[in-house]
Amino acid sequence: MAPKFLSILAILIVLASTSCHSTKKINPQLSKLQQKESKIKWKLIFEDNFDKGISFDTSKWSYSPRWHPAWAKFLTEGHDYVSQEKGLLKLRMDNKEIEGDPLPYHSGGIQTAQKFNFKYGKVEVRAKFNHGQGSWPAIWMMPESPHQYGNWPNSGEIDIMEHVNKEEVVHQTVHTQSETNADGASKSTFKSNYKINEFNVYGIIWDATKIEFFVNDELQYTYHKSDNATSKQWPFDAPFYIILNQSGGAGWPGKIDDKDLPFEMNVDYVKVYQQQ
């Protein structure tokens, strides 16, 4: 009986050892991002789920004003272009005629300028948009003090997500004096894959040395602060605010094909965190 007992005992020891070994393999399979994130404690400092009423919360947002840059050329205040419905913020662009406003197109956008800004943290925005020639939806950030280091792009810009026309990628970009050329194009940009015609979560993690760009929690691109950097390369040491807009028909995307209208970006939520 003793040899049989010892054989059974040996088998049990091997099985236990194999089980423990398998368990230890789980953590190494986590991505570096997941391991890093598990060590960081985040505090939610801003949230909007767009689920209260039919208009946006004016304590958090204002209409983005119409002015001369291409993205702002057709911005229009009003419920037709910025609204809330079934827990979604709806930003729209169309070619409807408006009495007293002769522009051929009108579009919607909102921003947190002078109501909410932050320096360093994590941003998550869940959004969905349609495709069309001339469309240009964007989720991005600008400095609360826009001329701290001079006119654009000297004081910085963080583009969490931009999409143009019918492309199958989104663009995640920073603009600075050193990275942006005279035509407005940045060499610090990345084309990221996303789930077309579905909601995606676009985000950044921004700290004193880098900005990391994400799509659906997957790291896409990192912009690093250079050693001995000046504001020309790193103006990202000041508070920034958030902009959400559905634009188009000017600048980067080119002319609109009216058959593709209306353009619309739906936003499920915006969340901002800072490290505790």
Protein Blocks (a to p, Z undefined) as FASTA:
>chain_A
ZZmmmmmmmmmmmmmmmmmmmmmmmmmmpcfklmmmmmpccddfbdcehlgcjbdcfklb
ccddddfbfklmmgccdjklocceehiacddddfbdcehiabfbdcddddfehkbcceei
addddddddddehiacddddddfblmlnopcfklopadfbacehjafbdcdddddfklpc
fkopafbdcdddddehiacdddddddfkbccddeehiafbdcdddehiafklmmclcccd
dddddeehiajlopadfklpccddddfbdcddddZZ
